[in-house]
Structures are given as C-alpha cells and as structure tokens.
Amino acid sequence: MKKIYTVLVCVSLLIGACSKDEENLPVKEVTPFENLLKDNNLIAYYPFNGSANDNKNSYDGIVKDFDATQDRKGNNSSAYKSTTTSAEISFPAAIPFKNESFSMSFWFKVPTNLHDATFTILSKREACRKGDFIQVAYKKGSNELTVEMRSDNVMTDLNGSATTDLENVSPTKWTHVVIVKDNSTRKTTIYINGKEKVSTPWSLPDGIVSIDNTAKFKVGHSPCVISGLNNFIGSIDELILLKKALTPQEISVLKNQ
C-alpha cells in the first residue's frame, strides 16, 4: 500500500510540474497585421503564395499568363509577375464592392525597360460604359498612378477619381499602394509607401460614389482598352480588400508588415 501511495505522489508531482511549465510558456503575441486580417471588414486577402486563392472568404482567382516570382523580401513563388500583355488574374464578380467605404492595398513594381504607355493594374468595370466602376492604372511616361472611379447616379465624369505623381518614387522597386474610398469624408485618397499623396473630394453634388456592377474584379486587365490602355506588365503582391476606410495607422501596419 505504501508503494502505491508513493507512486501516486510521484505522478501527481510530475503532473503538477508539467502544468507549471505550460503556464510559464510564452504566449505568442498577435501582430498588428494579424489583427488587421481578423477584421470583420476584410473582404479578401491574396498573399499570392503560389496561387491566387483568397485567405479570407474563398473569392479565389484564376491566373492567366502570370508567373510566380520573388516577393519584396526575396521569398520564391510569393508574388506574381507578368511579361506579356495577355496576362490577367480574374476574380469572382461576387466580390462585394457596393456603396460602402472601401480600401485596396497592394504592392507592385515594373521592369526598368518598360515602354511609355498606360497599364491597368486593377479594374472592376463593364466594357467602356461610364457608370459604376473602378480602374487603377500606372502611366509610365508621366510616372503617375491614376484611380478612375465613376458612378452613374449623376452625369459627371471622374466623380470619385484621383491621380498622383510618383515623384521620388521608383516603381522599378517594390512600391506599396493603398486606395481609400471614404464615404464619411466624400474623398478618394491615395497612399504611396505609407504616406498620403493626394486626397481628392468627389465631384458629386450629393450621394455616394458606387462601383457596384456585375463585372469581374481583375488584376492586370481592363475590358475597356481605348486610349492605348495596356494590360499590366510587372509584378504584384499582397492584394488586400476591405469594406472600410483604413486609418493612417492601419496603412502603416500594411506598409511595414
């Protein structure tokens, strides 16, 4: 009986020691970036780690003529690169861009020998009709980033659009872009590498700019190819879509993650 009691005491002591060890284990700290990815307003997150799958809501993309490439940190197969004007990544039309405020975040770079032209980076539009769409493009000749956003609720052009020069920024290196459509301030704001570059008030007399349409959301291609608009040539990574206006602090988190 004494032996059994001794064994039970030893086992009890061992279990107690293990419990204390577990209590003393360091708790993994959740990073600000991980917190942002848990935000209920996150629509989709595309790390482009070998696929165009969405890590949030299964809005998975279909890749055409983009090749896997190194990301800005040198990780292989962790971004996408296009060298041909036929390249595009197509996402479901069901991605919920409606009337809400929203933000788009992504990294891009272009080759040093890129010719002077305008290249579509992102678009959600139906052919070349004026209303309810967004289109993001890079203009090589003037080194500008343009965000064209129009809504059919009034007959005005460019009613939610913004353009910024990329002065002192070389897109031949990885460049971080955040586009914010803010219903509360009625402005479209572009951030480059974490810094606000331009904030343009909407030309709408009232109401909200809407880009709600049935077109697919695309990387690298626009259905409207007038005025010399080309499919994107270059690299893209870390595409994040949210149905809210990001704060400067949150944008800094995305830039520095």
Protein Blocks (a to p, Z undefined) as FASTA:
>chain_A
ZZmmmmmmmmmmmmmmmmmmmmmpccddddfklmmmmpmklmbdcehgoiacdfklopac
ddehiacdddfkopahibccdfbfkbccdddfklccdfbccdddddddddfklccddddf
bdcdehjbfbhpadddddfklopaddddddfkbccehklgccddfehiafkbccdddddd
dfklopacddeehiafbdcddfbfgdjddfbdfbdcdehiafblghhiacdedddehiac
ddbdddfklmmmmmmZZ
